Amino acid sequence: MDLDSHAEELASALGVDNEEVKSDLANLVEYSVPIDEAKQSLRRKYGDGESRSTGPTSKSIGDISPNDGSVSVACVVLTAGERSIRYQGDDHVIVEGELADETGTIDYTAWEDFGLEAGQTLTIGNAGVREWDGEPELNLGEHTSISPGSDDIDVPYDVGGEATLADVETGDRAVTLEVTVLESERRTIDGRDGETEILSGVLGDESGRLPFTCWDPHPAIEPEASIRVENAYVREFRGVPEVNVSEFSTVDPIDRSIEVGTDARTMGIGEAVASGGVYDVELTGNLLEVRDGSGLIQRCPDCGRVIQKNQCRTHGDVDGVDDLRVKAILDDGTGTVTVVLDDELTEMVYGGDLDDAREQARDAMDQEVVAETIRDRIVGREYRVRGHLSVDEYGANFDAISFDERDDEPAELATAFLTEVDA
C-alpha cells in the first residue's frame, strides 16, 4: 500500500481531513518512522476517531510523552540550526534544535520560518508531538503559534550548542565544535541529485575523535587545520556517530591549536555494546575463537566483499583477489564482540605476509591451514584492542586499528581482580 492509500484509509477512520493526515504521515515517514508506528502516532494525535482533543495541553517539557497529541510549552531555545531535506520530492529548509525549561530538554523540528534563535524565551502553542527513537519530539508547523515569553526561565543547560566530540550523540542538531582536521579526503559520490563532491575524514579534539562528512566542501577543512564549525548535525554512519557539515553550516579557521587526545576511551565490552556504537575506543578481553572466513580469503575485485568459490553476491562470477583477514570473538565477562583485523594486523598475528600465506596453503593443499596457524597463536590469550565499534541487527563488530597482547604479570592481574571484588 502506498503513502496516499495509507493516508486515505487513516483519514477515513479518524474522520479528519485527508490532506492534513497525508502531510503528517509524510513528515513522519520522511524521518524514517516505520509506517505502522507513524499511523499509530497519528491515531493518538487525532483521538483515534472517537474523542477529539479540544486543544493543546500546557505542559512542562519533562512531562511531555509520545502519547501527547499537541502541547503548549514555555521554554528557552537552546539551539536552532537550518538544514535542507527532501520532502515529498522537493527540497525544504527546516530549523532543528533543542528547547528547555527547568524540567528538561526536548528536540524540535520547525517546518515554518518562525525566526528561532538560540537564547530566546518563548511560549509555543499547539506544537505537535511525535515519537522519535522512543522519545517525544516537537513538530512546529503551520498551526503552531509562537510568541515571546513573559517570564525569564532559568534553565540548567548551556545555550548555543557548544560541545566536545565526546559529548555529541546521534541525533544531535545545531552543534558547535572547535576541532582539528586529522584526515580529509575529497571524493565523488552518487547523491540524491546525481554525482556530488564531498569531503570526508576524521576530526579530533581534547576529548576524542569522530568521522565527518562535509556535503558542501569548504576550503577551511584541510588536514591539520584548526576550525570552528557551527550548525553541524550528527547522524549514525556504520553504527557510530558522524559529524555532518551542511551548506547551512559555518566553518571558520581559528588561530589557536586544538590539542587532540592520543588516548582512546576505555570501556567494558558490555558497556560499549549497550551504547550502540563507539568511535575510537579501547577494549580488553580474552580471545575465545577465530571464526570461519579468517586467514587467507578472496575478495571481489569490484566491490571488495569477501567471496566464496569466486561468487560475489553483487557481481556474480568473478576472479577473486587474495587477502588476509581475521574475525575473532573477544570476551571480557560483560559481553562479546567480533573483532575484525585487516591485512596488516593479520600479518602481524600470523607472522608472515600474503605470499607466505599462499605458499603455506599450496604446500598443505588447503587454504584453511592459514586460519589454523592464526588460531594456535592467539586463541586463549588476553588482548587490548583499539578501534571502532558498530552495533546492528547482525551483532557487535569491532574494526581494530591496534591489537596488542596484554603482558601484565599474573600476580598483578590477580591483585587487581581481588581489589575490584573487595570494592
C-alpha positions in Angstrom: 0.0 0.0 0.0 1.4 3.4 -1.0 1.5 6.5 1.2 -1.6 8.0 -0.4 -3.6 4.9 0.3 -2.4 4.7 4.0 -3.3 8.4 4.4 -6.8 8.0 2.9 -7.5 4.9 5.0 -6.4 6.7 8.2 -8.2 9.9 7.4 -11.4 8.0 6.8 -11.1 6.1 10.1 -10.3 9.2 12.1 -12.8 11.5 10.4 -10.3 14.2 9.6 -9.0 16.0 6.5 -7.2 13.7 4.2 -4.6 16.2 3.1 -3.7 17.1 6.7 -3.2 13.4 7.6 -1.2 12.9 4.4 1.1 15.8 5.3 1.6 14.5 8.9 2.2 10.9 7.7 4.7 12.0 5.0 6.5 14.1 7.7 6.9 11.1 9.9 7.9 8.7 7.1 10.5 11.3 5.9 12.2 10.9 9.2 12.3 7.1 8.9 9.5 6.3 11.3 8.0 2.9 10.3 4.6 3.3 8.6 2.7 1.4 11.3 4.3 3.4 14.1 3.6 6.6 12.2 -0.1 5.7 11.8 -0.4 4.8 15.5 1.2 8.2 16.4 -1.4 10.0 14.3 -4.2 8.0 15.8 -3.1 9.3 19.2 -2.8 12.8 17.8 -6.3 12.8 16.4 -8.0 10.9 19.2 -8.5 7.6 17.3 -11.6 8.9 15.7 -13.6 8.7 18.9 -12.8 11.7 21.0 -11.0 14.8 19.7 -8.9 16.9 21.9 -10.4 20.4 22.5 -7.0 21.9 22.3 -3.4 21.6 23.3 -2.4 20.9 26.9 0.1 23.2 28.6 2.9 21.1 29.9 6.4 21.2 31.4 8.9 19.7 29.0 9.8 17.0 31.4 6.2 15.8 31.5 5.7 15.5 27.7 5.3 12.0 26.4 5.0 10.4 22.9 1.3 9.8 23.8 0.5 13.6 23.8 -1.2 14.8 20.7 -0.3 18.5 20.9 1.1 20.7 23.7 1.9 24.2 24.7 5.2 25.0 26.4 7.1 27.9 27.9 10.7 27.4 27.1 14.2 28.6 26.2 15.7 27.9 22.7 19.0 26.2 23.4 19.9 25.6 19.7 18.5 26.5 16.3 20.0 25.4 13.0 18.9 25.3 9.4 19.1 22.1 7.3 17.7 21.2 3.9 15.8 17.9 3.5 14.0 16.3 0.6 10.3 16.3 1.4 7.7 14.9 -0.9 10.1 15.3 -3.8 11.0 18.9 -3.1 13.9 20.5 -1.1 12.6 22.0 2.1 14.5 24.1 4.6 13.7 23.3 8.2 15.0 24.5 11.5 16.0 22.0 14.1 17.4 22.2 17.6 16.6 21.8 21.3 14.3 23.5 23.7 14.5 23.5 27.5 12.7 24.6 30.7 13.5 23.9 34.3 12.3 20.3 34.0 14.2 19.0 31.0 15.0 19.3 27.3 13.3 18.2 24.1 14.2 18.2 20.4 12.1 20.1 17.9 11.7 20.5 14.1 10.2 23.7 12.8 8.6 23.4 9.3 7.8 27.2 9.1 10.1 30.2 9.4 9.5 31.3 13.0 12.8 33.2 13.3 14.0 30.9 16.0 17.4 31.8 17.6 19.3 30.4 20.5 18.7 32.2 23.7 15.1 33.2 23.0 12.5 32.7 25.8 9.2 31.7 24.1 5.7 30.5 24.6 4.9 27.9 22.0 1.3 26.9 21.4 -0.2 23.9 19.6 3.1 22.0 19.0 2.6 18.5 17.6 4.2 15.7 19.5 5.8 12.7 17.7 7.9 9.8 18.8 11.5 9.6 17.6 13.7 6.8 18.8 11.5 6.2 21.8 11.5 9.9 22.9 9.0 12.7 22.3 9.9 15.4 19.8 8.0 18.6 19.0 6.8 19.5 15.5 6.3 23.2 14.9 4.0 23.7 11.9 1.5 26.0 10.3 -0.9 25.5 13.2 1.7 26.3 15.8 1.8 29.8 17.5 5.0 31.3 18.9 5.2 34.4 21.0 7.9 36.0 23.3 7.8 34.5 26.8 6.6 36.8 29.5 8.9 35.4 32.3 12.6 34.6 32.4 13.2 30.8 32.6 16.3 29.8 34.4 17.5 26.6 32.7 20.4 24.4 33.9 21.6 23.9 30.3 24.1 25.7 28.1 22.7 27.8 25.3 24.3 27.7 21.8 25.2 24.0 21.2 28.9 24.2 22.2 30.1 20.6 22.6 33.2 18.4 22.5 33.3 15.3 20.3 32.9 13.1 23.3 29.6 14.9 24.1 27.8 14.5 20.8 25.4 11.7 20.1 23.5 10.5 17.1 20.5 12.8 16.5 22.1 16.0 17.8 21.4 19.1 15.8 22.8 22.6 15.6 26.1 21.6 17.2 29.1 23.9 17.6 32.6 22.3 17.7 36.2 23.5 17.8 38.3 20.7 16.3 41.4 19.8 14.4 41.0 18.1 11.0 43.0 14.9 11.3 42.1 13.4 7.9 40.3 14.9 4.9 39.6 13.3 1.5 37.7 14.8 -1.4 35.6 12.3 -3.3 32.6 12.0 -5.6 29.5 10.0 -4.6 26.2 9.2 -6.2 24.0 11.6 -4.3 20.3 12.3 -4.4 20.8 14.8 -7.3 23.4 12.7 -9.1 27.2 12.9 -8.7 28.1 15.0 -5.7 31.5 16.0 -4.5 32.0 15.8 -0.7 34.7 15.9 1.9 35.1 13.1 4.5 37.6 12.3 7.1 38.2 12.4 10.9 38.0 15.3 13.3 39.7 15.4 16.7 39.7 17.5 19.9 40.9 17.0 23.5 38.1 14.6 24.2 38.4 12.2 21.2 37.8 11.7 17.5 34.9 11.3 15.2 34.4 10.8 11.5 32.8 13.7 9.5 31.2 14.3 6.1 31.0 17.8 4.6 28.3 18.0 2.0 29.4 21.4 0.6 33.2 21.2 0.6 34.7 24.2 2.5 38.3 25.4 1.8 39.0 25.7 5.6 38.6 22.0 6.0 42.0 20.6 5.3 44.4 18.3 7.2 45.9 19.8 10.4 43.7 22.8 10.2 42.0 24.0 13.4 38.4 25.1 12.7 35.2 26.2 14.4 32.1 24.5 13.0 28.7 25.9 13.8 25.3 24.3 13.0 26.6 20.8 12.4 24.3 17.8 12.9 25.1 14.3 14.0 23.8 11.1 12.4 24.7 7.4 12.5 27.1 6.0 9.9 28.1 2.4 10.1 27.0 2.2 13.7 28.9 5.2 15.1 28.1 9.0 15.4 29.3 11.0 12.4 29.5 14.8 12.3 27.7 16.3 9.2 28.6 19.7 7.9 26.0 21.1 5.5 25.5 24.1 3.2 23.9 25.9 6.2 26.9 25.2 8.5 29.6 27.8 9.0 33.2 26.8 9.1 35.9 29.3 10.2 39.6 28.8 10.8 40.7 29.6 14.4 44.1 31.0 15.4 44.9 28.5 18.1 45.9 24.9 18.0 43.4 22.3 19.2 45.2 19.6 21.0 44.0 16.1 20.2 44.0 13.5 22.8 46.1 10.4 22.0 44.3 8.0 24.3 41.2 6.2 23.3 38.2 5.9 25.6 38.4 2.7 27.7 35.2 0.8 28.1 34.0 -2.7 29.1 32.6 -4.6 26.2 29.1 -4.8 27.7 29.0 -1.1 28.2 30.4 -0.4 24.7 27.8 -2.7 23.0 25.0 -1.2 25.0 26.0 2.3 23.8 25.0 1.3 20.3 28.4 2.1 18.7 31.6 4.0 19.6 34.3 5.5 17.5 37.9 5.1 18.8 37.5 3.0 21.9 39.8 0.6 23.7 38.5 -2.8 24.8 40.3 -5.6 26.7 39.3 -9.2 26.8 40.1 -12.8 26.2 40.1 -14.1 22.6 37.8 -17.1 22.6 37.6 -18.1 18.9 38.8 -17.4 15.4 35.7 -17.5 13.2 35.2 -19.0 9.8 36.2 -16.7 7.0 39.5 -15.8 8.6 43.1 -16.3 7.3 43.6 -16.5 3.6 40.4 -15.2 1.9 39.3 -13.9 -1.5 37.6 -10.6 -2.3 35.5 -9.4 -5.2 37.8 -7.2 -7.4 34.9 -4.7 -8.0 33.3 -4.2 -4.5 35.8 -5.7 -2.1 33.3 -8.1 -0.5 34.6 -11.5 0.7 33.5 -14.2 -1.8 33.1 -17.9 -1.8 34.1 -20.1 -4.7 34.6 -17.0 -6.9 30.9 -15.9 -6.4 30.1 -12.4 -5.4 26.5 -11.6 -4.2 26.5 -8.4 -6.3 28.8 -9.1 -9.3 28.3 -12.9 -9.7 31.2 -14.9 -11.1 34.5 -13.1 -10.6 38.2 -13.8 -10.3 38.8 -13.3 -6.6 41.7 -11.3 -5.2 43.7 -12.8 -2.3 43.7 -11.0 1.0 44.3 -11.7 4.7 41.7 -11.1 7.5 40.9 -12.3 11.0 37.4 -12.3 12.5 37.7 -13.3 16.2 35.5 -13.3 19.3 36.6 -11.2 22.2 35.0 -11.6 25.7 35.6 -9.7 28.9 32.8 -11.3 31.0 30.4 -8.4 30.4 29.9 -9.0 26.7 31.4 -10.2 23.4 32.3 -8.5 20.1 33.6 -9.8 16.8 37.0 -8.2 16.3 38.0 -7.8 12.6 41.7 -7.4 11.9 42.7 -6.0 8.5 45.6 -7.4 6.3 48.3 -5.5 8.2 47.2 -6.7 11.7 46.6 -10.2 10.3 50.1 -10.3 9.0 51.3 -9.3 12.5 49.5 -12.1 14.3 50.2 -14.7 11.5 53.9 -13.9 11.4 54.0 -13.7 7.6 52.7 -11.8 4.6 50.3 -12.7 1.8 52.9 -14.6 -0.2 53.8 -16.7 2.9 50.1 -17.5 3.3 49.7 -18.5 -0.3 52.8 -20.7 0.0 51.6 -22.4 3.1 48.2 -23.0 1.6 49.8 -24.5 -1.6 52.0 -26.8 0.5 49.1 -28.1 2.5 46.7 -28.0 -0.5 44.2 -26.3 1.9 43.9 -22.6 2.5 42.3 -23.2 5.9 45.8 -24.0 7.2 46.5 -20.3 7.5 43.5 -19.8 9.8 44.6 -22.7 11.9 48.0 -21.2 12.3 46.4 -18.0 13.5 44.1 -19.8 15.9 47.1 -21.6 17.5 48.8 -18.3 18.1 46.0 -16.0 19.5 43.1 -18.1 20.9 43.1 -18.2 24.7 45.2 -15.1 25.2 44.2 -11.7 26.5 44.3 -8.6 24.2 43.9 -4.9 24.4 42.2 -3.7 21.2 41.7 -0.2 19.9 39.3 0.6 17.1 35.7 1.4 16.1 32.6 -0.5 17.3 29.4 -0.7 15.4 26.2 -2.5 16.5 23.4 -3.6 14.3 20.9 -6.4 13.8 23.8 -8.7 12.9 25.6 -8.1 16.2 28.6 -6.1 17.5 31.6 -5.7 15.2 34.8 -4.1 16.1 37.2 -2.8 13.3 40.6 -2.9 15.0 43.3 -0.4 14.4 45.7 -1.9 17.0 45.8 -5.3 18.6 48.2 -5.9 21.5 48.6 -8.9 23.8 48.3 -8.0 27.5 51.7 -8.5 29.1 50.6 -8.0 32.7 52.1 -10.4 35.3 49.6 -12.9 36.6 50.1 -11.7 40.2 49.3 -8.1 39.1 46.1 -9.3 37.4 45.0 -11.3 40.4 45.7 -8.4 42.7 43.6 -6.0 40.5 40.8 -8.6 40.3 40.7 -9.0 44.1 40.7 -5.2 44.6 37.7 -4.9 42.3 35.9 -7.7 44.1 36.5 -6.1 47.5 35.3 -2.8 46.2 
